[in-house]
Amino acid sequence: IVVIRKGENPKEALDRIHEKVKDLNDNILPRGVKIDTFYDRTDLMDFATETVLHNLAEGIILVTLIVFIFMADWRTTLTVSIIIPLSLLFAFICMRIKGMSANLLSMGAVDFGIIIDGAVVMVEGLFVALDHRAKEVGMEKFNKLAKLGLFKQKGTEMGKALFFSKLIIITCLITIFAFQKLEGNMFSQLAYTL
């Protein structure tokens, strides 16, 4: 029985075990004697990884479709949809720095609603501000205006509200980090990823 050490990467450990068993069977054990695997977690890990990737892809497609239905504009949908892979990339980088693996519990924290709600609010707010400005000055003059100042002003206003809404969610997760023993090991990964 081979038991993985705490904090090790299961995929890398299994690959090293397979190499060592092959070396033992080919070079060390006497002829006619070989180590045969009774239970190998590689299939389970591959299945779990495939499930997570499938669910992530399905979630991205579904969220993008729903955003398109409700916003009815391909530009806003594209802008919001770009946030999803960037957020996931940032989460994976932070998990790697922390030494966490992308397992089912940590991936369970990936909530597309929380990822994109800030982006939806920001993009929709900017488009509403642009629409109001276009109606104020007329479309011909609006097309000639520089819009960066408007983006900065409205983005700053909405950014404060979005920051504090995310801060409230993060504050609620702090209690999970106080868990001890097994539940602390399990749910702290979920809270950290979120």
N, C-alpha and C positions, 0 to 999 in steps of 0.2 A: 504494500500500500504506500503510495506516495502522497504526502500531504503538503500542500502549498503553504509557504510562510505568509504571515499577515502582511498585506501591502504589496505583494508581488503581483505581476501581471500574469493572469492565468494563461493567456495565449502564448506568451514567451516561455513560460514554465512548461507547458505541454509540448511545445516544439523541442525544448531541450530534453524532456523525458523521452520523446520519440527517437531523438538522435542517440541517446545513451542506450536505450533498449536495443536499437539496431546494432550499435557497436558491440554490446554484450553478446547478442545473438551471433553476429558475424565473426568476431575476433576473440572473444574471451571464453565463452562457455564451451564445454566439450562437445564433440560431434554427437548429434542426436538429441541434444538437450537445448531447449530454447525457452525464452520467456514469452508467454502468450498473454495478451491483454484480456482481462476479464471484463472490465468496465472502463471506458474511455470517455472523458467529458468533452472531447473535441466536438463530437456531434451535437451535444447539448449547446455548447458555446456557439457553434456555427448557426444553429437554429435560432438561438436567442438574438444573435447579431443580425441575422436575416430578418427576423421579426421586427426588431427595432428600426432597421433601415427602411423596411417596407412601410411601417407605420409613420415614420418621419416623412417619407415621400408622399404618402397618401394624405397626411395632415397638411403638408405644404400646398398640395394641389387643391384640397378642399377649402382651406382658408383663403387661398387666392381666388377661387371661384366665388365664394361667399362675399368677399370684399368687392369683387367686380359687380356682383348682383346688386349690392347695396349702394355702392358709390357710383356705379354706372359710367365710369370713366376709366379708360385703359391707362392713362398717365398716373392717376392716383393709385390704381391697382398695382402697377409696376413699381412705383415708389415704395408702397407698403410691402410688397412681396420681396423686395431686395433686403428688407430688414431681417427677414427670417433666416436666410443663410448666414448673414453677418452676425446676428445674435448667437446662432449656434456655434459659429467659428469662435467667437469670443468666449462662450461658455466652455468649449472644448480646450481652448488655450489655458483658461483659468484652472480647469480640472487637471490638465497636464502639469501645470506649475505646482498645484497642490498635491500631485501624486495620486490622484483618484483615477480609477478606471471608469470607462463608459459602460456601466452595467445596467440591468433592468431598473434598479431603484433610482439611480441618478438620472437615467433617461426618462423615467416616469415623471420627473419634475419639469421636463420640457413642455411647457404649456403655451401653445401658439397664441392663445387669447391674451395672456400676459405679455408675450413678446411683442405682439403687434398693436395692442390697444393704444399705447402711447403714440405709435407711428400713425395710426388711423386718426386719432384726435388732432395731431399736429398737421398732417396733410390736409385733412378736411377743414381745419381752421384757416390754414393758409389759402386754400381755394375759395372759401367763403369771403375772406378778406379781399382777395383779388376780384371776386365778383362784385363786391360792394364798391370797390374803387373804380371798376369799369363802369358801373352804373352812375357813379358820381361825376366822372369826367367825360364820359362818352367813349365808345369803343375805339374810334379813330385816334384820339389823344392817348387813350390807355395803352394802345399798342406801341406808342413811341416812348412811354415812360420807363424809367429804370425801376425795377421792382425789388432790388436787393434791400433797400432801406425798409420797405414794407415787410419783407420776409424777416428781417432782423428784429423789427419792433414787435410784430405778432408772435414770432418764434420765442422771443424773450418772455412775453406775457404768458404764453401757454406753457413754456418750458418750466416756469416756477411751479405751476399747478401739477404738471406731469411729474416733476421731481418729487414733490411731496406725496403724491399718490403712490409712487413706487417706494418711497421711504416708509410709508405706512405698511405696505406689504412686507418689506424687508424686516421691519420692527417686529411684526407678528411672527417671523421665523426665528427670532433670536432665542425664544424659549426652547426650540427644538435642540439647539446646541447645548443645552443644559442636561439633556438626557445622558444617562450613564450606561455602561455595559453594552449588551447586544443591541438594545433599541437605539442607543447613542451611535453605535457604529452604522446601523442601517439607515436611520432617518437623518443623520447629520449630512450624509452624502446627498440626499434628496433636497434638504434645505439649502446646502451650499450651492448646488447646481441651480436651484430656483433663484 
